[in-house]
């Protein structure tokens, strides 16, 4: 089910998505000494805006796998962090998504 979102502060191009990341879970978290971290832990967020899709060599535009308001699961630290209008987002290529949550 899509989440209602406010107007996007950026219109992505190509197959990029503007994602508002969910805060990391804090229940049951164990803090590891020495800066150790868990790799490959997926993250979730809500798609705020999307580009039109990747242009294929044939000239066709590939359909995007999600739409604004969808909650998505993506690779840890996928994309690039940006700050727009005082909020933090990630600009993520569609290929870095694992899926869309129902």
CNS distance restraints for C-alpha pairs under 8 A (distance, minus, plus):
assign (resid   1 and name CA) (resid  70 and name CA) 6.74 0.50 0.50
assign (resid   1 and name CA) (resid  71 and name CA) 7.95 0.50 0.50
assign (resid   1 and name CA) (resid 101 and name CA) 7.85 0.50 0.50
assign (resid   1 and name CA) (resid 102 and name CA) 5.61 0.50 0.50
assign (resid   2 and name CA) (resid  68 and name CA) 7.44 0.50 0.50
assign (resid   2 and name CA) (resid  69 and name CA) 4.46 0.50 0.50
assign (resid   2 and name CA) (resid  70 and name CA) 4.47 0.50 0.50
assign (resid   2 and name CA) (resid  71 and name CA) 6.86 0.50 0.50
assign (resid   3 and name CA) (resid  46 and name CA) 7.42 0.50 0.50
assign (resid   3 and name CA) (resid  68 and name CA) 7.99 0.50 0.50
assign (resid   3 and name CA) (resid  69 and name CA) 4.26 0.50 0.50
assign (resid   3 and name CA) (resid  70 and name CA) 6.06 0.50 0.50
assign (resid   3 and name CA) (resid  71 and name CA) 7.28 0.50 0.50
assign (resid   4 and name CA) (resid  69 and name CA) 5.51 0.50 0.50
assign (resid   5 and name CA) (resid  48 and name CA) 6.40 0.50 0.50
assign (resid   5 and name CA) (resid  68 and name CA) 7.36 0.50 0.50
assign (resid   5 and name CA) (resid  69 and name CA) 5.86 0.50 0.50
assign (resid   6 and name CA) (resid  48 and name CA) 7.72 0.50 0.50
assign (resid   7 and name CA) (resid  48 and name CA) 7.84 0.50 0.50
assign (resid   8 and name CA) (resid  48 and name CA) 5.94 0.50 0.50
assign (resid   8 and name CA) (resid  49 and name CA) 5.94 0.50 0.50
assign (resid   9 and name CA) (resid  84 and name CA) 6.63 0.50 0.50
assign (resid   9 and name CA) (resid  85 and name CA) 7.29 0.50 0.50
assign (resid  10 and name CA) (resid  18 and name CA) 7.51 0.50 0.50
assign (resid  10 and name CA) (resid  49 and name CA) 7.33 0.50 0.50
assign (resid  11 and name CA) (resid  18 and name CA) 7.98 0.50 0.50
assign (resid  11 and name CA) (resid  49 and name CA) 6.36 0.50 0.50
assign (resid  11 and name CA) (resid  50 and name CA) 6.83 0.50 0.50
assign (resid  11 and name CA) (resid  51 and name CA) 6.73 0.50 0.50
assign (resid  12 and name CA) (resid  16 and name CA) 5.64 0.50 0.50
assign (resid  12 and name CA) (resid  17 and name CA) 6.22 0.50 0.50
assign (resid  12 and name CA) (resid  18 and name CA) 6.74 0.50 0.50
assign (resid  12 and name CA) (resid  49 and name CA) 6.79 0.50 0.50
assign (resid  12 and name CA) (resid  50 and name CA) 5.53 0.50 0.50
assign (resid  12 and name CA) (resid  51 and name CA) 4.57 0.50 0.50
assign (resid  12 and name CA) (resid  91 and name CA) 7.90 0.50 0.50
assign (resid  13 and name CA) (resid  50 and name CA) 7.42 0.50 0.50
assign (resid  13 and name CA) (resid  51 and name CA) 4.38 0.50 0.50
assign (resid  13 and name CA) (resid  52 and name CA) 6.58 0.50 0.50
assign (resid  13 and name CA) (resid  53 and name CA) 7.68 0.50 0.50
assign (resid  14 and name CA) (resid  51 and name CA) 5.07 0.50 0.50
assign (resid  14 and name CA) (resid  52 and name CA) 5.74 0.50 0.50
assign (resid  14 and name CA) (resid  53 and name CA) 4.91 0.50 0.50
assign (resid  14 and name CA) (resid  54 and name CA) 4.92 0.50 0.50
assign (resid  14 and name CA) (resid  55 and name CA) 7.07 0.50 0.50
assign (resid  15 and name CA) (resid  50 and name CA) 7.16 0.50 0.50
assign (resid  15 and name CA) (resid  51 and name CA) 5.30 0.50 0.50
assign (resid  15 and name CA) (resid  52 and name CA) 6.49 0.50 0.50
assign (resid  15 and name CA) (resid  53 and name CA) 4.28 0.50 0.50
assign (resid  15 and name CA) (resid  54 and name CA) 4.81 0.50 0.50
assign (resid  15 and name CA) (resid  64 and name CA) 6.95 0.50 0.50
assign (resid  15 and name CA) (resid  93 and name CA) 5.74 0.50 0.50
assign (resid  15 and name CA) (resid  94 and name CA) 5.67 0.50 0.50
assign (resid  16 and name CA) (resid  50 and name CA) 5.98 0.50 0.50
assign (resid  16 and name CA) (resid  51 and name CA) 5.44 0.50 0.50
assign (resid  16 and name CA) (resid  53 and name CA) 7.61 0.50 0.50
assign (resid  16 and name CA) (resid  91 and name CA) 6.36 0.50 0.50
assign (resid  16 and name CA) (resid  92 and name CA) 5.42 0.50 0.50
assign (resid  16 and name CA) (resid  93 and name CA) 4.36 0.50 0.50
assign (resid  16 and name CA) (resid  94 and name CA) 5.91 0.50 0.50
assign (resid  17 and name CA) (resid  47 and name CA) 6.63 0.50 0.50
assign (resid  17 and name CA) (resid  48 and name CA) 7.53 0.50 0.50
assign (resid  17 and name CA) (resid  49 and name CA) 5.86 0.50 0.50
assign (resid  17 and name CA) (resid  50 and name CA) 4.38 0.50 0.50
assign (resid  17 and name CA) (resid  51 and name CA) 6.36 0.50 0.50
assign (resid  17 and name CA) (resid  90 and name CA) 7.92 0.50 0.50
assign (resid  17 and name CA) (resid  91 and name CA) 5.51 0.50 0.50
assign (resid  17 and name CA) (resid  92 and name CA) 5.15 0.50 0.50
assign (resid  17 and name CA) (resid  93 and name CA) 6.15 0.50 0.50
assign (resid  17 and name CA) (resid  94 and name CA) 6.62 0.50 0.50
assign (resid  18 and name CA) (resid  47 and name CA) 5.92 0.50 0.50
assign (resid  18 and name CA) (resid  48 and name CA) 5.42 0.50 0.50
assign (resid  18 and name CA) (resid  49 and name CA) 5.08 0.50 0.50
assign (resid  18 and name CA) (resid  50 and name CA) 6.15 0.50 0.50
assign (resid  18 and name CA) (resid  89 and name CA) 6.60 0.50 0.50
assign (resid  18 and name CA) (resid  90 and name CA) 5.84 0.50 0.50
assign (resid  18 and name CA) (resid  91 and name CA) 4.72 0.50 0.50
assign (resid  18 and name CA) (resid  92 and name CA) 6.54 0.50 0.50
assign (resid  19 and name CA) (resid  45 and name CA) 5.98 0.50 0.50
assign (resid  19 and name CA) (resid  46 and name CA) 5.45 0.50 0.50
assign (resid  19 and name CA) (resid  47 and name CA) 4.49 0.50 0.50
assign (resid  19 and name CA) (resid  48 and name CA) 5.52 0.50 0.50
assign (resid  19 and name CA) (resid  49 and name CA) 7.30 0.50 0.50
assign (resid  19 and name CA) (resid  89 and name CA) 5.58 0.50 0.50
assign (resid  19 and name CA) (resid  90 and name CA) 5.21 0.50 0.50
assign (resid  19 and name CA) (resid  91 and name CA) 6.33 0.50 0.50
assign (resid  19 and name CA) (resid  92 and name CA) 7.20 0.50 0.50
assign (resid  20 and name CA) (resid  45 and name CA) 5.38 0.50 0.50
assign (resid  20 and name CA) (resid  46 and name CA) 5.27 0.50 0.50
assign (resid  20 and name CA) (resid  47 and name CA) 6.47 0.50 0.50
assign (resid  20 and name CA) (resid  48 and name CA) 6.61 0.50 0.50
assign (resid  20 and name CA) (resid  88 and name CA) 6.99 0.50 0.50
assign (resid  20 and name CA) (resid  89 and name CA) 4.82 0.50 0.50
assign (resid  20 and name CA) (resid  90 and name CA) 6.58 0.50 0.50
assign (resid  21 and name CA) (resid  43 and name CA) 7.63 0.50 0.50
assign (resid  21 and name CA) (resid  44 and name CA) 6.11 0.50 0.50
assign (resid  21 and name CA) (resid  45 and name CA) 4.03 0.50 0.50
assign (resid  21 and name CA) (resid  46 and name CA) 6.48 0.50 0.50
assign (resid  21 and name CA) (resid  88 and name CA) 7.99 0.50 0.50
assign (resid  21 and name CA) (resid  89 and name CA) 6.43 0.50 0.50
assign (resid  21 and name CA) (resid  90 and name CA) 7.14 0.50 0.50
assign (resid  22 and name CA) (resid  43 and name CA) 7.55 0.50 0.50
assign (resid  22 and name CA) (resid  44 and name CA) 5.70 0.50 0.50
assign (resid  22 and name CA) (resid  45 and name CA) 4.85 0.50 0.50
assign (resid  22 and name CA) (resid  46 and name CA) 7.54 0.50 0.50
assign (resid  24 and name CA) (resid  43 and name CA) 7.79 0.50 0.50
assign (resid  25 and name CA) (resid  29 and name CA) 7.39 0.50 0.50
assign (resid  32 and name CA) (resid  36 and name CA) 5.59 0.50 0.50
assign (resid  32 and name CA) (resid  37 and name CA) 7.05 0.50 0.50
assign (resid  39 and name CA) (resid  76 and name CA) 7.54 0.50 0.50
assign (resid  40 and name CA) (resid  75 and name CA) 6.73 0.50 0.50
assign (resid  40 and name CA) (resid  76 and name CA) 5.78 0.50 0.50
assign (resid  41 and name CA) (resid  75 and name CA) 7.13 0.50 0.50
assign (resid  41 and name CA) (resid  76 and name CA) 5.69 0.50 0.50
assign (resid  42 and name CA) (resid  73 and name CA) 6.33 0.50 0.50
assign (resid  42 and name CA) (resid  74 and name CA) 5.53 0.50 0.50
assign (resid  42 and name CA) (resid  75 and name CA) 4.96 0.50 0.50
assign (resid  42 and name CA) (resid  76 and name CA) 5.11 0.50 0.50
assign (resid  43 and name CA) (resid  73 and name CA) 5.64 0.50 0.50
assign (resid  43 and name CA) (resid  74 and name CA) 5.39 0.50 0.50
assign (resid  43 and name CA) (resid  75 and name CA) 6.27 0.50 0.50
assign (resid  43 and name CA) (resid  76 and name CA) 5.74 0.50 0.50
assign (resid  43 and name CA) (resid  77 and name CA) 7.95 0.50 0.50
assign (resid  44 and name CA) (resid  71 and name CA) 6.87 0.50 0.50
assign (resid  44 and name CA) (resid  72 and name CA) 5.53 0.50 0.50
assign (resid  44 and name CA) (resid  73 and name CA) 4.53 0.50 0.50
assign (resid  44 and name CA) (resid  74 and name CA) 6.19 0.50 0.50
assign (resid  45 and name CA) (resid  71 and name CA) 5.58 0.50 0.50
assign (resid  45 and name CA) (resid  72 and name CA) 5.58 0.50 0.50
assign (resid  45 and name CA) (resid  73 and name CA) 6.83 0.50 0.50
assign (resid  46 and name CA) (resid  68 and name CA) 7.53 0.50 0.50
assign (resid  46 and name CA) (resid  69 and name CA) 5.90 0.50 0.50
assign (resid  46 and name CA) (resid  70 and name CA) 5.66 0.50 0.50
assign (resid  46 and name CA) (resid  71 and name CA) 4.44 0.50 0.50
assign (resid  46 and name CA) (resid  72 and name CA) 6.15 0.50 0.50
assign (resid  47 and name CA) (resid  66 and name CA) 7.91 0.50 0.50
assign (resid  47 and name CA) (resid  67 and name CA) 6.73 0.50 0.50
assign (resid  47 and name CA) (resid  68 and name CA) 4.80 0.50 0.50
assign (resid  47 and name CA) (resid  69 and name CA) 5.34 0.50 0.50
assign (resid  47 and name CA) (resid  70 and name CA) 5.54 0.50 0.50
assign (resid  47 and name CA) (resid  71 and name CA) 6.42 0.50 0.50
assign (resid  47 and name CA) (resid  72 and name CA) 7.10 0.50 0.50
assign (resid  48 and name CA) (resid  68 and name CA) 4.98 0.50 0.50
assign (resid  48 and name CA) (resid  69 and name CA) 6.17 0.50 0.50
assign (resid  49 and name CA) (resid  67 and name CA) 7.38 0.50 0.50
assign (resid  49 and name CA) (resid  68 and name CA) 5.22 0.50 0.50
assign (resid  50 and name CA) (resid  67 and name CA) 6.83 0.50 0.50
assign (resid  50 and name CA) (resid  68 and name CA) 6.75 0.50 0.50
assign (resid  52 and name CA) (resid  61 and name CA) 7.54 0.50 0.50
assign (resid  52 and name CA) (resid  63 and name CA) 7.71 0.50 0.50
assign (resid  52 and name CA) (resid  64 and name CA) 7.19 0.50 0.50
assign (resid  53 and name CA) (resid  61 and name CA) 5.68 0.50 0.50
assign (resid  53 and name CA) (resid  62 and name CA) 5.33 0.50 0.50
assign (resid  53 and name CA) (resid  63 and name CA) 5.71 0.50 0.50
assign (resid  53 and name CA) (resid  64 and name CA) 5.44 0.50 0.50
assign (resid  54 and name CA) (resid  61 and name CA) 5.54 0.50 0.50
assign (resid  54 and name CA) (resid  62 and name CA) 5.36 0.50 0.50
assign (resid  54 and name CA) (resid  63 and name CA) 7.73 0.50 0.50
assign (resid  55 and name CA) (resid  59 and name CA) 5.93 0.50 0.50
assign (resid  55 and name CA) (resid  60 and name CA) 5.80 0.50 0.50
assign (resid  55 and name CA) (resid  61 and name CA) 4.40 0.50 0.50
assign (resid  55 and name CA) (resid  62 and name CA) 6.32 0.50 0.50
assign (resid  56 and name CA) (resid  60 and name CA) 5.44 0.50 0.50
assign (resid  56 and name CA) (resid  61 and name CA) 5.93 0.50 0.50
assign (resid  56 and name CA) (resid  62 and name CA) 6.77 0.50 0.50
assign (resid  64 and name CA) (resid  94 and name CA) 7.35 0.50 0.50
assign (resid  65 and name CA) (resid  94 and name CA) 7.26 0.50 0.50
assign (resid  65 and name CA) (resid 100 and name CA) 8.00 0.50 0.50
assign (resid  66 and name CA) (resid  70 and name CA) 6.40 0.50 0.50
assign (resid  66 and name CA) (resid 100 and name CA) 6.90 0.50 0.50
assign (resid  70 and name CA) (resid 100 and name CA) 6.71 0.50 0.50
assign (resid  70 and name CA) (resid 101 and name CA) 7.36 0.50 0.50
assign (resid  71 and name CA) (resid 100 and name CA) 5.94 0.50 0.50
assign (resid  71 and name CA) (resid 101 and name CA) 5.51 0.50 0.50
assign (resid  71 and name CA) (resid 102 and name CA) 7.80 0.50 0.50
assign (resid  72 and name CA) (resid  97 and name CA) 6.97 0.50 0.50
assign (resid  72 and name CA) (resid  98 and name CA) 7.61 0.50 0.50
assign (resid  72 and name CA) (resid  99 and name CA) 5.85 0.50 0.50
assign (resid  72 and name CA) (resid 100 and name CA) 4.41 0.50 0.50
assign (resid  72 and name CA) (resid 101 and name CA) 5.70 0.50 0.50
assign (resid  73 and name CA) (resid  97 and name CA) 5.97 0.50 0.50
assign (resid  73 and name CA) (resid  98 and name CA) 5.44 0.50 0.50
assign (resid  73 and name CA) (resid  99 and name CA) 5.44 0.50 0.50
assign (resid  73 and name CA) (resid 100 and name CA) 6.23 0.50 0.50
assign (resid  73 and name CA) (resid 101 and name CA) 7.07 0.50 0.50
assign (resid  74 and name CA) (resid  78 and name CA) 6.75 0.50 0.50
assign (resid  74 and name CA) (resid  96 and name CA) 5.89 0.50 0.50
assign (resid  74 and name CA) (resid  97 and name CA) 4.33 0.50 0.50
assign (resid  74 and name CA) (resid  98 and name CA) 5.20 0.50 0.50
assign (resid  74 and name CA) (resid  99 and name CA) 7.18 0.50 0.50
assign (resid  75 and name CA) (resid  96 and name CA) 5.97 0.50 0.50
assign (resid  75 and name CA) (resid  97 and name CA) 6.56 0.50 0.50
assign (resid  75 and name CA) (resid  98 and name CA) 7.04 0.50 0.50
assign (resid  78 and name CA) (resid  90 and name CA) 7.77 0.50 0.50
assign (resid  78 and name CA) (resid  92 and name CA) 6.20 0.50 0.50
assign (resid  78 and name CA) (resid  96 and name CA) 6.38 0.50 0.50
assign (resid  79 and name CA) (resid  90 and name CA) 5.97 0.50 0.50
assign (resid  79 and name CA) (resid  91 and name CA) 5.33 0.50 0.50
assign (resid  79 and name CA) (resid  92 and name CA) 4.14 0.50 0.50
assign (resid  79 and name CA) (resid  93 and name CA) 6.61 0.50 0.50
assign (resid  79 and name CA) (resid  96 and name CA) 7.75 0.50 0.50
assign (resid  80 and name CA) (resid  90 and name CA) 5.28 0.50 0.50
assign (resid  80 and name CA) (resid  91 and name CA) 5.29 0.50 0.50
assign (resid  80 and name CA) (resid  92 and name CA) 6.63 0.50 0.50
assign (resid  81 and name CA) (resid  88 and name CA) 6.94 0.50 0.50
assign (resid  81 and name CA) (resid  89 and name CA) 5.76 0.50 0.50
assign (resid  81 and name CA) (resid  90 and name CA) 4.43 0.50 0.50
assign (resid  81 and name CA) (resid  91 and name CA) 6.56 0.50 0.50
assign (resid  82 and name CA) (resid  88 and name CA) 5.81 0.50 0.50
assign (resid  82 and name CA) (resid  89 and name CA) 5.39 0.50 0.50
assign (resid  82 and name CA) (resid  90 and name CA) 5.91 0.50 0.50
assign (resid  82 and name CA) (resid  91 and name CA) 7.27 0.50 0.50
assign (resid  83 and name CA) (resid  87 and name CA) 5.41 0.50 0.50
assign (resid  83 and name CA) (resid  88 and name CA) 4.44 0.50 0.50
assign (resid  83 and name CA) (resid  89 and name CA) 6.12 0.50 0.50
assign (resid  84 and name CA) (resid  88 and name CA) 6.47 0.50 0.50
assign (resid  84 and name CA) (resid  89 and name CA) 7.45 0.50 0.50
assign (resid  92 and name CA) (resid  96 and name CA) 6.76 0.50 0.50
assign (resid  93 and name CA) (resid  97 and name CA) 7.74 0.50 0.50
